[in-house]
Amino acid sequence: MEVIDFGATPSLIGQYLAEMRNTDIHRDPLRFRRNLERTGEIMAYEISKRLRYRTDEVVTPLATAQCQVIDEPIVLATIFRAGVPFHQGFLNFFDRAENAFVSAYRKYKEKENFDICIEYLASPSLEGKTLILCDPMLATGASMELSYRALLTKGMPASIHVASVIASEQAVQYLKKVLPDDRTTLWMGAIDPEINSHSYIVPGLGDAGDLAYGTKE
């Protein structure tokens, strides 16, 4: 399994990440959502370089042109709720893709003890398609794994791209074990060293869903 760490090379993603981590900018949810979206756009462009293309002949006002167009069906999937603006960034670029949505959330039994619950899934068939599964934060990797297994009820994708803004090192190692190695690529905006006792990424950026859409009860 290949892991792409955008944090290893200076790029615009680093600028957007700096703003998303910054507690002063956290007071501006519009900017936070837009930075998630822009990060998704950059990752979509980078993933596009790995896809299969065909040559189409296109008629222009003056002649014909040979153009390279994507030649594989794409499904963009995300996890509610923080994943929505991140997903939109991918959709801005892969505008003809099909879309899938999963609800995965932490159901706390005690202060630091929770289960991951999935209550909603809307997806087209994934059989033989390219699945791009995006979620801004990968703390333990458990939500991503359960979302992926829920999506498998819609068919087996030919290839899988998992995209995240920030992941913990623990989550990366976990996904290497539970996702198919020969078909999966991980695209990480940054890989942080640890998670705390509440399973939040450190240094991370906090709760991406709350920062994007407001606190919840």
N, C-alpha and C positions, 0 to 999 in steps of 0.2 A: 504494500500500500504506500502510495506516494503522499507526503505531507508537504504542502506549499505554505510556507510561513512568510507572509508579506512583511512582517516586522523585521525580518533579517536583512531587508534591502530598503533604503530610504525611498519613499514614494508619497503620493498624495494621501494614501490611506493613513499614513502616520500622522498627517496634519488633522484629518478628521477624527482619528482616535484620540489625539491630544485634547481636542475640544469635547469629545464625548466623555472623557475621563474627568474633565475639569469641573469641580463643584460650582464654580462661579457661573459657568455656562449651563449647568443643570437647571437653572431657573428659566431657561428658554426652551420649552418642549418642542416648539416648531423647528428650531435649529437642530435639536437632538434628532428628531425624526428625519430631517433632511440629510444629516450626516450619515444616518443608517442607510438611507436611500442611495446616497452618492457612493458609499462603500460597496453596496450591492451592484451598482452600475460598473464600477471598476472591476470587481470580481467577475461579473458577467462577461466583460470584454476579454479578460484573461482566460476564462474557461472556453470562450468561443474559439480560441486558438487550438484547442485540443479536439475539436469536433470534426466530423467528416463533412466534406464539401463535394459538390458536383458543379460542372460547368453548364450554365444555361445561356442560350442565345436570346438577347433582349433587343427589341427593335427601338431605336432612337429616332428622333425627327430626321436624322441625316443618313443613317446606315444601321448596321447591327453591331452589337458588342457582346463579347464573351465575358460573362460575369460568374463569379464564384458565389454559390449560395449554399446554406446549410442543408445537408442531406441526411438528417436523422431527426426523428420525432422527439420533442423535448417536453417534459413535464416539470414545472416549477412547483415545489411543495414547501410549505412553511408551517411553523408551529405558532398558534395564537398565544399571546396577543402581541408580544414584542416583535415577532417575526414579520408583521404586516408591512411596515415601512421598508424593512430590509428586502422583503420579497418584491416590493414595488420597484426597487432599483433594478432587480434582475428582469422584471417584466418590461421595464422601459426599453431594455435592449433586446430581450427575447420576446418581442411583442406578439409573435404568432404561436407561442408556446401554450400548451394546455396547463391547467393549474389544479393543485390539490391543497387541501387545508386540513390540519389536524389540531385538535385541542389536547394539550398535555399540560398538566399543572401539578403543583405540589400540594398534597392533602396532608396537613400536619396532624400527627397523632399526639405528639408532645412538642416542646419548644424546638428541639433539634432533631426530631425523628419524624420522617414523612415518607409517604408513598407517592409514586408518580401515577397519576390517573389520566386515562384517555377516555373522553366521552363523546367525541365527534370526529367524523372522518368524511370528507367529500373529495373524491378523486376519480379521474378517468382511469381506464385500463393502463397499467404500466408495462404490460407484456412487451418485451423487446425494445423498450424505449429508453431514452436517456433521462435519468432522474437527477434533478438538482434540488437538494434538500437543504434549506437554509434556516438558521436560527441564530440570532445575534450572540447568545451566550451559551457556551458549553462548559458547565461547571463540573458535573460528574460524568456526563455522557449518557446517563440513564434515560433522560427524556428523548434524546435523539435516537437511542436504540429502540425504545418502545414505539416511537413514531414510525421508524423505519419498518418495524415488524407489522405494525398496523397497515401500513401502505402495501406491504407484500400480499395482503388479501386481495389486492387489485391486479396482481400479476408480478412476474419477475422482470425487473429492468435489465437491459443489456449492460448499462454502465451507470455508476452512481458518483455524483459530486456532492460532497457535504461541505457547506460554506458557513463560516462563523466569523463574527467580528473579533471576539476574544474567547479563547479556550484556555482551560487549565492544562498543565502538563499531564495531570492525572486523566482528564477526559480524553486527551489525544491517545494515550496509551490504552485506555479502555476501549475506544472505538477501533483501534487496530486489532483488538482481540475478537470483537463481536460483529464487525462488518466484513463482507467478503473481500479478501485481500486483492484478488485478481481483477476486481471491477470497480474499486473505490479509490477516489482521490479526495483528500482533505484539503480544503482551502481556508487558512486561518489568517485573519488580520493581525493577530498577535497571540503568542502563547505565554501565559503568565505562570509563575512557578507553583502556585498552591491554591487550595481552597481552605476556608476557615471552618469552624465548628458548625456553622449554619449552612455549609456547602455553597458559600458565595466565593467567587473568584477574587483572589488577592494578588495585585492591587485592584484589578477589575475596574468597574465603574459604578457599581450599585445595581439596582433593579431596573433593567432596561425597559420593561413594560411600564413601570411607574413613571420613569423619566420621559417616556414617549407619550403616555396617555393619562397620567395622574395616578395618585395612590388609590388602593382598593381596600375594602374591608374583608 
